[in-house]
Amino acid sequence: MPRKWTPILAFLLAFLVGMGCVLGYVWWNKAWWEKHQSHPAIAYQELV
């Protein structure tokens, strides 16, 4: 593998890990929110 690809692959890996963390965080918050709120849609409209 050429040396010039190393930083690109490292960036892609970091990007994928970061996206996974963000998606996991959002999903976990959504699950927690729905468990603790009786009307998640109304609360969501208040946030937006």
Sequence and secondary structure as in RCSB ss.txt:
>XXXX:A:sequence
MPRKWTPILAFLLAFLVGMGCVLGYVWWNKAWWEKHQSHPAIAYQELV
>XXXX:A:secstr
  TTHHHHHHHHHHHHHHHHHHHHHHHHHHHHHHHH S HHHHHHHH 
